[in-house]
Amino acid sequence: MNRFRTLLWLAIGAVALSSCTLIPTSAKPVSIPPSQGLSGLLGRTIPGTNHGRVRFVTQPVYIVDATGHLSSLSRIVTAPASLTSVLDQVIVGPTKIEKFAGYASDLPSNLLVLQATVKDKVAYIDISESLAKRSRTKEILAIGQLVFTAYYAGAKNGIEISVAGIAQKLLLPDHKFVSIATAKDCEILLQP
C-alpha cells in the first residue's frame, strides 16, 4: 500500500510538472531583433574573424563503377582545392546511394594520405600502407583512381607513391612496373 501511495504521488507530481514550462509561449511567431540573436550567422563572412570566408569548389574523383571501369564523380572541397583534400575524398569512397548504384572503391578504407604535394606537375603521394597487399586487379584500379584524381588536381605528369617515405613501384594495366604512373598509362581503365 505504501508503494502504491508513493507511485500515485509521483504520477500526480509528474502530471503537475509537465504542464509547467520555463519558456513563455506565444500564439503567433515573434521576430527576434538582429541585436539579440544570430550573431552574424547569415552574413557572408565567418563570425569572429577578420572578414574570413570559406569557398567551395567541385572536384572530380575517380571510383570504380559497376562494370569494373573507373568513372568520375564530383565532390565538394574547400577552395583552392589541395591535392590532400581531393585524395581524402576519393579514399572516403562512394556514398550510400552511389554504392547502391554499383560504385565501389578499390582503395583501402583505412588508408591515410600522410603527405601529398605537386611539384613540376608530378604528384608525390605518401600513404600509410602499400597498395600491393591487394589483388593485382584491385591494385591496378586503386592506382588508377589516384592517378586520375590527382590529374584533375594539377598532377598532369603523373604520380609517384611512397609508403612511409619509401618510393613504391606502381603496377600498370599492362602489368609493367613504373615509378611514376601517368594518366596515359591508365587510360584503358576508363569507361569505354
mmCIF file of the C-alpha atoms, coordinates in Angstrom:
data_MODEL
# 
_entry.id   MODEL 
# 
loop_
_atom_site.group_PDB 
_atom_site.id 
_atom_site.type_symbol 
_atom_site.label_atom_id 
_atom_site.label_alt_id 
_atom_site.label_comp_id 
_atom_site.label_asym_id 
_atom_site.label_entity_id 
_atom_site.label_seq_id 
_atom_site.pdbx_PDB_ins_code 
_atom_site.Cartn_x 
_atom_site.Cartn_y 
_atom_site.Cartn_z 
_atom_site.occupancy 
_atom_site.B_iso_or_equiv 
_atom_site.pdbx_formal_charge 
_atom_site.auth_seq_id 
_atom_site.auth_comp_id 
_atom_site.auth_asym_id 
_atom_site.auth_atom_id 
_atom_site.pdbx_PDB_model_num 
ATOM 1   C CA . MET A 1 1   ? 0.000  0.000  0.000   1.00 0.00 ? 1   MET A CA 1 
ATOM 2   C CA . ASN A 1 2   ? 2.873  2.309  0.806   1.00 0.00 ? 2   ASN A CA 1 
ATOM 3   C CA . ARG A 1 3   ? 4.417  1.696  -2.658  1.00 0.00 ? 3   ARG A CA 1 
ATOM 4   C CA . PHE A 1 4   ? 1.117  2.408  -4.360  1.00 0.00 ? 4   PHE A CA 1 
ATOM 5   C CA . ARG A 1 5   ? 0.756  5.696  -2.483  1.00 0.00 ? 5   ARG A CA 1 
ATOM 6   C CA . THR A 1 6   ? 4.352  6.699  -3.428  1.00 0.00 ? 6   THR A CA 1 
ATOM 7   C CA . LEU A 1 7   ? 3.759  5.871  -7.097  1.00 0.00 ? 7   LEU A CA 1 
ATOM 8   C CA . LEU A 1 8   ? 0.469  7.794  -7.032  1.00 0.00 ? 8   LEU A CA 1 
ATOM 9   C CA . TRP A 1 9   ? 2.185  10.912 -5.646  1.00 0.00 ? 9   TRP A CA 1 
ATOM 10  C CA . LEU A 1 10  ? 4.973  10.579 -8.238  1.00 0.00 ? 10  LEU A CA 1 
ATOM 11  C CA . ALA A 1 11  ? 2.401  10.348 -11.041 1.00 0.00 ? 11  ALA A CA 1 
ATOM 12  C CA . ILE A 1 12  ? 0.481  13.382 -9.743  1.00 0.00 ? 12  ILE A CA 1 
ATOM 13  C CA . GLY A 1 13  ? 3.764  15.332 -9.433  1.00 0.00 ? 13  GLY A CA 1 
ATOM 14  C CA . ALA A 1 14  ? 4.802  14.353 -12.983 1.00 0.00 ? 14  ALA A CA 1 
ATOM 15  C CA . VAL A 1 15  ? 1.455  15.500 -14.417 1.00 0.00 ? 15  VAL A CA 1 
ATOM 16  C CA . ALA A 1 16  ? 1.651  18.775 -12.495 1.00 0.00 ? 16  ALA A CA 1 
ATOM 17  C CA . LEU A 1 17  ? 5.221  19.443 -13.650 1.00 0.00 ? 17  LEU A CA 1 
ATOM 18  C CA . SER A 1 18  ? 4.512  18.516 -17.255 1.00 0.00 ? 18  SER A CA 1 
ATOM 19  C CA . SER A 1 19  ? 2.066  21.385 -17.504 1.00 0.00 ? 19  SER A CA 1 
ATOM 20  C CA . CYS A 1 20  ? 4.799  23.845 -16.452 1.00 0.00 ? 20  CYS A CA 1 
ATOM 21  C CA . THR A 1 21  ? 7.252  25.419 -18.842 1.00 0.00 ? 21  THR A CA 1 
ATOM 22  C CA . LEU A 1 22  ? 10.160 27.756 -18.380 1.00 0.00 ? 22  LEU A CA 1 
ATOM 23  C CA . ILE A 1 23  ? 9.732  29.384 -21.783 1.00 0.00 ? 23  ILE A CA 1 
ATOM 24  C CA . PRO A 1 24  ? 6.693  31.605 -22.203 1.00 0.00 ? 24  PRO A CA 1 
ATOM 25  C CA . THR A 1 25  ? 4.577  30.643 -25.191 1.00 0.00 ? 25  THR A CA 1 
ATOM 26  C CA . SER A 1 26  ? 3.036  32.909 -27.783 1.00 0.00 ? 26  SER A CA 1 
ATOM 27  C CA . ALA A 1 27  ? 0.075  32.399 -30.078 1.00 0.00 ? 27  ALA A CA 1 
ATOM 28  C CA . LYS A 1 28  ? 1.995  33.734 -33.096 1.00 0.00 ? 28  LYS A CA 1 
ATOM 29  C CA . PRO A 1 29  ? 5.673  33.948 -34.155 1.00 0.00 ? 29  PRO A CA 1 
ATOM 30  C CA . VAL A 1 30  ? 7.734  36.690 -32.600 1.00 0.00 ? 30  VAL A CA 1 
ATOM 31  C CA . SER A 1 31  ? 10.523 38.317 -34.582 1.00 0.00 ? 31  SER A CA 1 
ATOM 32  C CA . ILE A 1 32  ? 13.930 38.470 -32.909 1.00 0.00 ? 32  ILE A CA 1 
ATOM 33  C CA . PRO A 1 33  ? 15.750 41.779 -33.317 1.00 0.00 ? 33  PRO A CA 1 
ATOM 34  C CA . PRO A 1 34  ? 19.152 41.476 -35.030 1.00 0.00 ? 34  PRO A CA 1 
ATOM 35  C CA . SER A 1 35  ? 20.831 42.907 -31.936 1.00 0.00 ? 35  SER A CA 1 
ATOM 36  C CA . GLN A 1 36  ? 19.676 39.902 -29.858 1.00 0.00 ? 36  GLN A CA 1 
ATOM 37  C CA . GLY A 1 37  ? 20.467 36.890 -31.976 1.00 0.00 ? 37  GLY A CA 1 
ATOM 38  C CA . LEU A 1 38  ? 22.004 35.107 -34.940 1.00 0.00 ? 38  LEU A CA 1 
ATOM 39  C CA . SER A 1 39  ? 25.493 36.512 -34.157 1.00 0.00 ? 39  SER A CA 1 
ATOM 40  C CA . GLY A 1 40  ? 26.113 37.155 -37.838 1.00 0.00 ? 40  GLY A CA 1 
ATOM 41  C CA . LEU A 1 41  ? 25.323 33.596 -38.927 1.00 0.00 ? 41  LEU A CA 1 
ATOM 42  C CA . LEU A 1 42  ? 23.506 34.854 -42.014 1.00 0.00 ? 42  LEU A CA 1 
ATOM 43  C CA . GLY A 1 43  ? 26.400 37.099 -43.023 1.00 0.00 ? 43  GLY A CA 1 
ATOM 44  C CA . ARG A 1 44  ? 28.820 36.444 -45.878 1.00 0.00 ? 44  ARG A CA 1 
ATOM 45  C CA . THR A 1 45  ? 31.832 36.113 -43.582 1.00 0.00 ? 45  THR A CA 1 
ATOM 46  C CA . ILE A 1 46  ? 32.724 33.791 -40.709 1.00 0.00 ? 46  ILE A CA 1 
ATOM 47  C CA . PRO A 1 47  ? 31.620 35.281 -37.370 1.00 0.00 ? 47  PRO A CA 1 
ATOM 48  C CA . GLY A 1 48  ? 34.517 36.244 -35.112 1.00 0.00 ? 48  GLY A CA 1 
ATOM 49  C CA . THR A 1 49  ? 37.071 36.512 -37.945 1.00 0.00 ? 49  THR A CA 1 
ATOM 50  C CA . ASN A 1 50  ? 38.520 39.437 -39.836 1.00 0.00 ? 50  ASN A CA 1 
ATOM 51  C CA . HIS A 1 51  ? 36.211 39.028 -42.865 1.00 0.00 ? 51  HIS A CA 1 
ATOM 52  C CA . GLY A 1 52  ? 37.178 35.369 -43.275 1.00 0.00 ? 52  GLY A CA 1 
ATOM 53  C CA . ARG A 1 53  ? 35.330 33.366 -45.932 1.00 0.00 ? 53  ARG A CA 1 
ATOM 54  C CA . VAL A 1 54  ? 35.146 29.737 -46.916 1.00 0.00 ? 54  VAL A CA 1 
ATOM 55  C CA . ARG A 1 55  ? 34.641 28.946 -50.555 1.00 0.00 ? 55  ARG A CA 1 
ATOM 56  C CA . PHE A 1 56  ? 33.993 25.579 -52.086 1.00 0.00 ? 56  PHE A CA 1 
ATOM 57  C CA . VAL A 1 57  ? 34.708 24.073 -55.497 1.00 0.00 ? 57  VAL A CA 1 
ATOM 58  C CA . THR A 1 58  ? 33.648 20.897 -57.210 1.00 0.00 ? 58  THR A CA 1 
ATOM 59  C CA . GLN A 1 59  ? 36.452 18.437 -57.974 1.00 0.00 ? 59  GLN A CA 1 
ATOM 60  C CA . PRO A 1 60  ? 36.271 15.174 -59.911 1.00 0.00 ? 60  PRO A CA 1 
ATOM 61  C CA . VAL A 1 61  ? 37.314 11.993 -58.104 1.00 0.00 ? 61  VAL A CA 1 
ATOM 62  C CA . TYR A 1 62  ? 37.539 8.567  -59.688 1.00 0.00 ? 62  TYR A CA 1 
ATOM 63  C CA . ILE A 1 63  ? 35.958 5.411  -58.330 1.00 0.00 ? 63  ILE A CA 1 
ATOM 64  C CA . VAL A 1 64  ? 35.125 2.009  -59.788 1.00 0.00 ? 64  VAL A CA 1 
ATOM 65  C CA . ASP A 1 65  ? 31.742 1.684  -61.488 1.00 0.00 ? 65  ASP A CA 1 
ATOM 66  C CA . ALA A 1 66  ? 29.558 -1.411 -61.784 1.00 0.00 ? 66  ALA A CA 1 
ATOM 67  C CA . THR A 1 67  ? 31.359 -2.534 -64.971 1.00 0.00 ? 67  THR A CA 1 
ATOM 68  C CA . GLY A 1 68  ? 34.792 -2.517 -63.297 1.00 0.00 ? 68  GLY A CA 1 
ATOM 69  C CA . HIS A 1 69  ? 35.995 0.646  -65.029 1.00 0.00 ? 69  HIS A CA 1 
ATOM 70  C CA . LEU A 1 70  ? 36.955 3.976  -63.483 1.00 0.00 ? 70  LEU A CA 1 
ATOM 71  C CA . SER A 1 71  ? 34.299 6.643  -63.512 1.00 0.00 ? 71  SER A CA 1 
ATOM 72  C CA . SER A 1 72  ? 34.355 10.288 -62.498 1.00 0.00 ? 72  SER A CA 1 
ATOM 73  C CA . LEU A 1 73  ? 32.157 11.605 -59.681 1.00 0.00 ? 73  LEU A CA 1 
ATOM 74  C CA . SER A 1 74  ? 32.051 15.118 -58.251 1.00 0.00 ? 74  SER A CA 1 
ATOM 75  C CA . ARG A 1 75  ? 32.975 16.040 -54.701 1.00 0.00 ? 75  ARG A CA 1 
ATOM 76  C CA . ILE A 1 76  ? 32.862 19.404 -52.968 1.00 0.00 ? 76  ILE A CA 1 
ATOM 77  C CA . VAL A 1 77  ? 36.120 20.543 -51.348 1.00 0.00 ? 77  VAL A CA 1 
ATOM 78  C CA . THR A 1 78  ? 37.333 23.851 -49.950 1.00 0.00 ? 78  THR A CA 1 
ATOM 79  C CA . ALA A 1 79  ? 38.880 26.254 -52.441 1.00 0.00 ? 79  ALA A CA 1 
ATOM 80  C CA . PRO A 1 80  ? 41.584 26.289 -53.533 1.00 0.00 ? 80  PRO A CA 1 
ATOM 81  C CA . ALA A 1 81  ? 41.444 22.511 -53.794 1.00 0.00 ? 81  ALA A CA 1 
ATOM 82  C CA . SER A 1 82  ? 44.563 20.908 -52.357 1.00 0.00 ? 82  SER A CA 1 
ATOM 83  C CA . LEU A 1 83  ? 45.738 17.511 -53.524 1.00 0.00 ? 83  LEU A CA 1 
ATOM 84  C CA . THR A 1 84  ? 45.373 16.138 -49.989 1.00 0.00 ? 84  THR A CA 1 
ATOM 85  C CA . SER A 1 85  ? 41.737 17.225 -49.631 1.00 0.00 ? 85  SER A CA 1 
ATOM 86  C CA . VAL A 1 86  ? 40.820 15.764 -53.019 1.00 0.00 ? 86  VAL A CA 1 
ATOM 87  C CA . LEU A 1 87  ? 42.603 12.470 -52.266 1.00 0.00 ? 87  LEU A CA 1 
ATOM 88  C CA . ASP A 1 88  ? 40.835 12.294 -48.907 1.00 0.00 ? 88  ASP A CA 1 
ATOM 89  C CA . GLN A 1 89  ? 37.528 12.453 -50.787 1.00 0.00 ? 89  GLN A CA 1 
ATOM 90  C CA . VAL A 1 90  ? 38.468 9.574  -53.103 1.00 0.00 ? 90  VAL A CA 1 
ATOM 91  C CA . ILE A 1 91  ? 39.542 7.477  -50.098 1.00 0.00 ? 91  ILE A CA 1 
ATOM 92  C CA . VAL A 1 92  ? 36.169 8.071  -48.427 1.00 0.00 ? 92  VAL A CA 1 
ATOM 93  C CA . GLY A 1 93  ? 34.718 6.307  -51.451 1.00 0.00 ? 93  GLY A CA 1 
ATOM 94  C CA . PRO A 1 94  ? 31.195 6.287  -52.810 1.00 0.00 ? 94  PRO A CA 1 
ATOM 95  C CA . THR A 1 95  ? 28.161 7.495  -50.880 1.00 0.00 ? 95  THR A CA 1 
ATOM 96  C CA . LYS A 1 96  ? 25.400 5.057  -49.885 1.00 0.00 ? 96  LYS A CA 1 
ATOM 97  C CA . ILE A 1 97  ? 23.372 5.997  -52.951 1.00 0.00 ? 97  ILE A CA 1 
ATOM 98  C CA . GLU A 1 98  ? 26.419 5.534  -55.204 1.00 0.00 ? 98  GLU A CA 1 
ATOM 99  C CA . LYS A 1 99  ? 27.127 2.139  -53.615 1.00 0.00 ? 99  LYS A CA 1 
ATOM 100 C CA . PHE A 1 100 ? 23.537 1.149  -54.318 1.00 0.00 ? 100 PHE A CA 1 
ATOM 101 C CA . ALA A 1 101 ? 24.106 2.133  -57.964 1.00 0.00 ? 101 ALA A CA 1 
ATOM 102 C CA . GLY A 1 102 ? 27.097 -0.238 -58.130 1.00 0.00 ? 102 GLY A CA 1 
ATOM 103 C CA . TYR A 1 103 ? 30.028 2.114  -57.474 1.00 0.00 ? 103 TYR A CA 1 
ATOM 104 C CA . ALA A 1 104 ? 32.898 0.956  -55.269 1.00 0.00 ? 104 ALA A CA 1 
ATOM 105 C CA . SER A 1 105 ? 36.431 1.927  -54.349 1.00 0.00 ? 105 SER A CA 1 
ATOM 106 C CA . ASP A 1 106 ? 39.477 -0.309 -54.554 1.00 0.00 ? 106 ASP A CA 1 
ATOM 107 C CA . LEU A 1 107 ? 41.419 1.885  -52.138 1.00 0.00 ? 107 LEU A CA 1 
ATOM 108 C CA . PRO A 1 108 ? 41.544 0.568  -48.563 1.00 0.00 ? 108 PRO A CA 1 
ATOM 109 C CA . SER A 1 109 ? 39.001 2.424  -46.418 1.00 0.00 ? 109 SER A CA 1 
ATOM 110 C CA . ASN A 1 110 ? 41.566 2.852  -43.624 1.00 0.00 ? 110 ASN A CA 1 
ATOM 111 C CA . LEU A 1 111 ? 44.215 4.300  -45.975 1.00 0.00 ? 111 LEU A CA 1 
ATOM 112 C CA . LEU A 1 112 ? 45.709 7.609  -44.862 1.00 0.00 ? 112 LEU A CA 1 
ATOM 113 C CA . VAL A 1 113 ? 47.362 10.230 -47.027 1.00 0.00 ? 113 VAL A CA 1 
ATOM 114 C CA . LEU A 1 114 ? 50.379 11.216 -44.937 1.00 0.00 ? 114 LEU A CA 1 
ATOM 115 C CA . GLN A 1 115 ? 51.534 13.876 -47.385 1.00 0.00 ? 115 GLN A CA 1 
ATOM 116 C CA . ALA A 1 116 ? 50.628 14.919 -50.909 1.00 0.00 ? 116 ALA A CA 1 
ATOM 117 C CA . THR A 1 117 ? 52.295 17.627 -52.947 1.00 0.00 ? 117 THR A CA 1 
ATOM 118 C CA . VAL A 1 118 ? 52.503 18.568 -56.601 1.00 0.00 ? 118 VAL A CA 1 
ATOM 119 C CA . LYS A 1 119 ? 55.918 19.596 -57.947 1.00 0.00 ? 119 LYS A CA 1 
ATOM 120 C CA . ASP A 1 120 ? 56.582 20.146 -61.654 1.00 0.00 ? 120 ASP A CA 1 
ATOM 121 C CA . LYS A 1 121 ? 53.112 18.705 -62.333 1.00 0.00 ? 121 LYS A CA 1 
ATOM 122 C CA . VAL A 1 122 ? 54.003 15.388 -60.651 1.00 0.00 ? 122 VAL A CA 1 
ATOM 123 C CA . ALA A 1 123 ? 52.095 14.370 -57.517 1.00 0.00 ? 123 ALA A CA 1 
ATOM 124 C CA . TYR A 1 124 ? 54.196 12.918 -54.733 1.00 0.00 ? 124 TYR A CA 1 
ATOM 125 C CA . ILE A 1 125 ? 51.803 10.964 -52.526 1.00 0.00 ? 125 ILE A CA 1 
ATOM 126 C CA . ASP A 1 126 ? 52.929 9.386  -49.261 1.00 0.00 ? 126 ASP A CA 1 
ATOM 127 C CA . ILE A 1 127 ? 50.361 6.892  -47.945 1.00 0.00 ? 127 ILE A CA 1 
ATOM 128 C CA . SER A 1 128 ? 50.096 4.762  -44.813 1.00 0.00 ? 128 SER A CA 1 
ATOM 129 C CA . GLU A 1 129 ? 50.065 1.296  -46.390 1.00 0.00 ? 129 GLU A CA 1 
ATOM 130 C CA . SER A 1 130 ? 51.097 -0.426 -49.584 1.00 0.00 ? 130 SER A CA 1 
ATOM 131 C CA . LEU A 1 131 ? 48.532 -0.996 -52.313 1.00 0.00 ? 131 LEU A CA 1 
ATOM 132 C CA . ALA A 1 132 ? 50.430 -4.173 -53.306 1.00 0.00 ? 132 ALA A CA 1 
ATOM 133 C CA . LYS A 1 133 ? 48.701 -6.021 -50.436 1.00 0.00 ? 133 LYS A CA 1 
ATOM 134 C CA . ARG A 1 134 ? 45.541 -6.101 -52.558 1.00 0.00 ? 134 ARG A CA 1 
ATOM 135 C CA . SER A 1 135 ? 44.873 -8.411 -55.501 1.00 0.00 ? 135 SER A CA 1 
ATOM 136 C CA . ARG A 1 136 ? 46.553 -7.308 -58.750 1.00 0.00 ? 136 ARG A CA 1 
ATOM 137 C CA . THR A 1 137 ? 43.264 -6.163 -60.278 1.00 0.00 ? 137 THR A CA 1 
ATOM 138 C CA . LYS A 1 138 ? 42.356 -4.107 -57.216 1.00 0.00 ? 138 LYS A CA 1 
ATOM 139 C CA . GLU A 1 139 ? 45.882 -2.697 -57.023 1.00 0.00 ? 139 GLU A CA 1 
ATOM 140 C CA . ILE A 1 140 ? 45.738 -1.552 -60.658 1.00 0.00 ? 140 ILE A CA 1 
ATOM 141 C CA . LEU A 1 141 ? 42.309 0.055  -60.172 1.00 0.00 ? 141 LEU A CA 1 
ATOM 142 C CA . ALA A 1 142 ? 43.428 1.726  -56.915 1.00 0.00 ? 142 ALA A CA 1 
ATOM 143 C CA . ILE A 1 143 ? 46.468 3.219  -58.656 1.00 0.00 ? 143 ILE A CA 1 
ATOM 144 C CA . GLY A 1 144 ? 44.198 4.364  -61.496 1.00 0.00 ? 144 GLY A CA 1 
ATOM 145 C CA . GLN A 1 145 ? 41.873 6.045  -59.002 1.00 0.00 ? 145 GLN A CA 1 
ATOM 146 C CA . LEU A 1 146 ? 44.790 8.006  -57.573 1.00 0.00 ? 146 LEU A CA 1 
ATOM 147 C CA . VAL A 1 147 ? 46.279 8.827  -60.993 1.00 0.00 ? 147 VAL A CA 1 
ATOM 148 C CA . PHE A 1 148 ? 43.103 10.334 -62.460 1.00 0.00 ? 148 PHE A CA 1 
ATOM 149 C CA . THR A 1 149 ? 42.020 12.071 -59.266 1.00 0.00 ? 149 THR A CA 1 
ATOM 150 C CA . ALA A 1 150 ? 45.481 13.665 -58.938 1.00 0.00 ? 150 ALA A CA 1 
ATOM 151 C CA . TYR A 1 151 ? 45.497 14.530 -62.661 1.00 0.00 ? 151 TYR A CA 1 
ATOM 152 C CA . TYR A 1 152 ? 42.466 16.795 -62.229 1.00 0.00 ? 152 TYR A CA 1 
ATOM 153 C CA . ALA A 1 153 ? 44.012 18.286 -59.080 1.00 0.00 ? 153 ALA A CA 1 
ATOM 154 C CA . GLY A 1 154 ? 47.023 19.510 -61.084 1.00 0.00 ? 154 GLY A CA 1 
ATOM 155 C CA . ALA A 1 155 ? 49.312 16.467 -61.447 1.00 0.00 ? 155 ALA A CA 1 
ATOM 156 C CA . LYS A 1 156 ? 49.323 16.380 -65.263 1.00 0.00 ? 156 LYS A CA 1 
ATOM 157 C CA . ASN A 1 157 ? 52.651 14.485 -65.455 1.00 0.00 ? 157 ASN A CA 1 
ATOM 158 C CA . GLY A 1 158 ? 51.666 11.580 -63.193 1.00 0.00 ? 158 GLY A CA 1 
ATOM 159 C CA . ILE A 1 159 ? 52.010 10.390 -59.618 1.00 0.00 ? 159 ILE A CA 1 
ATOM 160 C CA . GLU A 1 160 ? 54.714 8.816  -57.500 1.00 0.00 ? 160 GLU A CA 1 
ATOM 161 C CA . ILE A 1 161 ? 53.528 6.837  -54.480 1.00 0.00 ? 161 ILE A CA 1 
ATOM 162 C CA . SER A 1 162 ? 55.567 6.186  -51.383 1.00 0.00 ? 162 SER A CA 1 
ATOM 163 C CA . VAL A 1 163 ? 54.715 4.268  -48.225 1.00 0.00 ? 163 VAL A CA 1 
ATOM 164 C CA . ALA A 1 164 ? 56.139 5.896  -45.107 1.00 0.00 ? 164 ALA A CA 1 
ATOM 165 C CA . GLY A 1 165 ? 58.664 7.728  -47.309 1.00 0.00 ? 165 GLY A CA 1 
ATOM 166 C CA . ILE A 1 166 ? 59.795 4.702  -49.349 1.00 0.00 ? 166 ILE A CA 1 
ATOM 167 C CA . ALA A 1 167 ? 59.008 5.003  -53.087 1.00 0.00 ? 167 ALA A CA 1 
ATOM 168 C CA . GLN A 1 168 ? 56.918 2.156  -54.491 1.00 0.00 ? 168 GLN A CA 1 
ATOM 169 C CA . LYS A 1 169 ? 56.877 0.557  -57.923 1.00 0.00 ? 169 LYS A CA 1 
ATOM 170 C CA . LEU A 1 170 ? 53.424 1.049  -59.435 1.00 0.00 ? 170 LEU A CA 1 
ATOM 171 C CA . LEU A 1 171 ? 51.687 -1.748 -61.325 1.00 0.00 ? 171 LEU A CA 1 
ATOM 172 C CA . LEU A 1 172 ? 50.125 -0.616 -64.611 1.00 0.00 ? 172 LEU A CA 1 
ATOM 173 C CA . PRO A 1 173 ? 47.261 -2.267 -66.543 1.00 0.00 ? 173 PRO A CA 1 
ATOM 174 C CA . ASP A 1 174 ? 49.802 -3.755 -68.987 1.00 0.00 ? 174 ASP A CA 1 
ATOM 175 C CA . HIS A 1 175 ? 51.461 -5.443 -65.932 1.00 0.00 ? 175 HIS A CA 1 
ATOM 176 C CA . LYS A 1 176 ? 54.628 -3.331 -66.148 1.00 0.00 ? 176 LYS A CA 1 
ATOM 177 C CA . PHE A 1 177 ? 56.055 -1.620 -63.086 1.00 0.00 ? 177 PHE A CA 1 
ATOM 178 C CA . VAL A 1 178 ? 56.963 2.083  -63.137 1.00 0.00 ? 178 VAL A CA 1 
ATOM 179 C CA . SER A 1 179 ? 57.999 4.643  -60.559 1.00 0.00 ? 179 SER A CA 1 
ATOM 180 C CA . ILE A 1 180 ? 55.706 7.372  -61.971 1.00 0.00 ? 180 ILE A CA 1 
ATOM 181 C CA . ALA A 1 181 ? 52.284 6.423  -63.351 1.00 0.00 ? 181 ALA A CA 1 
ATOM 182 C CA . THR A 1 182 ? 50.579 8.820  -65.769 1.00 0.00 ? 182 THR A CA 1 
ATOM 183 C CA . ALA A 1 183 ? 47.022 9.233  -66.998 1.00 0.00 ? 183 ALA A CA 1 
ATOM 184 C CA . LYS A 1 184 ? 48.117 7.909  -70.404 1.00 0.00 ? 184 LYS A CA 1 
ATOM 185 C CA . ASP A 1 185 ? 49.388 4.710  -68.735 1.00 0.00 ? 185 ASP A CA 1 
ATOM 186 C CA . CYS A 1 186 ? 45.971 4.118  -67.160 1.00 0.00 ? 186 CYS A CA 1 
ATOM 187 C CA . GLU A 1 187 ? 43.616 5.229  -69.977 1.00 0.00 ? 187 GLU A CA 1 
ATOM 188 C CA . ILE A 1 188 ? 42.412 1.660  -70.530 1.00 0.00 ? 188 ILE A CA 1 
ATOM 189 C CA . LEU A 1 189 ? 40.836 1.709  -67.045 1.00 0.00 ? 189 LEU A CA 1 
ATOM 190 C CA . LEU A 1 190 ? 38.368 4.450  -68.002 1.00 0.00 ? 190 LEU A CA 1 
ATOM 191 C CA . GLN A 1 191 ? 34.816 3.772  -69.002 1.00 0.00 ? 191 GLN A CA 1 
ATOM 192 C CA . PRO A 1 192 ? 34.651 2.927  -72.745 1.00 0.00 ? 192 PRO A CA 1 
# 
